[in-house]
Amino acid sequence: MGDVDKEHDKDVLILAVETSCDETAASVVKNGREVLSNVIYTQIALHTEYGGVVPEIASRKHIEKINQVIEEALAAAGVTLGDINAVAVTYGPGLVGALLVGVSAAKAISFAAGIPLVGVHHINGHISANYIEHRELEPPFVCLVASGGHSHLVLARDYGVYEIIGRTRDDAAGEAFDKVARAIGLGYPGGPKIDKLAREGNPEAVSFPRAKVAENEYDFSFSGLKSAVLNYLNSCRMKGESVCQADVAASFQKAVVDVLVEHSMRAVREFGCRKFAIAGGVASNSGLRSAFEKECERQGVGFYRPSPALCTDNAAMIGAAGYYEYQKGVRHGYDLNAVPNLRL
C-alpha cells in the first residue's frame, strides 16, 4: 500500500481533531504527509498544581477551546470546510470525557459539511507521526510506542495494520517517569524534568533493576523499577544520607532506556526488519533517542523518529493516520462513540 495515494490524482485534505487527554488540538493534513496547520492548546499549566491531569477539568477546558482551535487550524492552513475531504478524530483510548468532546465536534462537522467521518486509534496516530517527517518511510517496520499511558512494541505490517509484539504488564514508561519525578521532588510533568536533570547526573551512580517478563521476552514491567527508586529514597532518608537528585534521575532513566532498547532491537532482529521507529511522548526523551540512534547505527538499521513536538499529543498525527484509513474506505457513522480502553 505504499502507493495508496497515487490512486487519487487530487490532493486529499483531512481535518483532524485530538482531545484524548489534556491537549485540545486540530490540524489540516494534505495527503497524509504534509502538515498545513497544527494547532495545540495545552493544559499543562492548569494541571501542574494538581500533580497530574484531572479528567473533569480537562473535559471542561476542551469544551471551551475546541471550536477556537478548529477555526485556527482551518485559517492557518488557508482553507475552509468546503475544501476538506474528511474529518478524522481520536475516539480512543484516552479519558472518556475528553474524548467525547473531540468526537462530538467531529461528528457535528461531518454532518454540517457533509463530509466523511473517520475515527482514529490514538496509538495509530502516534505511529503515523513518523510519516510526516520521514516521507520515505513505508511499512513494514518495528515501532516502539512509549508514552504516559502506553508502552507498546508493535510490528507495523501495513498502514494502520499492527501486531502487538510486547506491552507493559503494569506501569507505562511515561507513568513511571511521572511517579519517580514526583518522588524526587521534581513535580509534573515528570518526563521532561527527569530528562533535563539526568544530563547533570551519573547514570551509573545507583544500580536499579532491569525487569524481565518470563512469559514474553518483549513485554515490559516498570513497577518494580519505580518501587526500587522509592525504596532507595526511603533508605537514604532513614539513614540520614543526602540524595543527589541528578544521579537518581540519570540512573533511573538509564534503567528504562536500557530495557526499551534491548527489547526493541531484539524484535528488529527476530522479525527481520531493517527499519525501526519510535513514537509517543517518551520518544522525545533525549537519552532514549541518543541510545537508539547509536544502536541502530551499530546494527545497520534505519532509525525514524518524529521531532519532539510531534511525539506528544497533537492532531497532525491523527490527520496522517486518518488519511490512510480514509483511503482504505474506513467510514464511521454518527453513532461513533468514545472508547476509553480501545485496543489496537
Helices and strands as residue ranges (DSSP letters): G 4-7, E 13-18, E 23-30, E 34-42, H 44-48, H 55-77, G 81-83, E 86-92, H 96-113, E 117-121, H 122-133, E 141-146, E 151-158, E 161-167, H 173-183, H 190-198, H 223-239, H 245-270, E 275-279, G 281-284, H 286-299, E 302-304, H 308-311, H 316-327
